[in-house]
Amino acid sequence: MAKYRKKPVVIEAVRFRSGEQDGCFNADVIAGNIRYPEDGTMLIRTLEGVMCAQPGDWIIRGVKGELYPCKPDIFEATYEPVEDNSNVG
C-alpha cells in the first residue's frame, strides 16, 4: 500500500455558534444551500447530501465554493491559521 500526503489547500472557515450567522452565509441561504432549524443547528446541502452542523462546529468553504461542517477536533488536527498578506503592498 502506498502512502499519500494531503496537498496544502487554503480554505475559508467560520465557527458556527447557534442559529443564523451574521451575514456570512446570506447568499447560501438564498440559494437554498443552508437552512436554520429552530433547534439552533444549521443544515447544509453538501456534495454528499444534507449535513447538520452543531454549535461549535466549523463551517468550511472548500476549493470549489462548496460548504460543509467539520467537528472542532478534526478541524484542529487538519488545519492551521494562514497569515493573510493580501493587504500588504
Residue pairs with C-beta under 8 A, 6 or more apart in sequence:
6 78
9 63
10 82
11 60
11 61
11 62
11 63
11 79
12 60
12 61
13 58
13 59
13 60
13 61
13 70
13 75
13 79
14 21
14 24
14 58
14 59
15 56
15 57
15 58
15 59
16 42
16 53
16 54
16 55
16 56
16 57
16 58
16 59
16 69
17 55
17 56
18 40
18 55
19 36
19 40
20 29
20 36
21 42
21 59
25 34
25 59
25 67
28 34
28 67
29 35
29 36
32 45
33 44
33 45
33 67
34 42
34 43
34 44
34 45
34 67
35 42
35 43
36 42
36 43
37 43
40 55
41 52
41 53
41 54
41 55
42 52
42 53
42 59
42 69
43 50
43 51
43 52
43 53
44 50
44 51
44 52
44 53
44 59
44 67
44 68
44 69
46 66
46 67
46 68
47 66
47 68
48 68
51 68
51 69
52 69
53 59
53 69
54 69
56 72
57 69
57 70
57 71
57 72
58 69
58 70
58 71
58 72
58 75
59 67
59 68
59 69
59 70
60 67
60 68
60 69
60 70
60 75
61 67
62 68
70 78
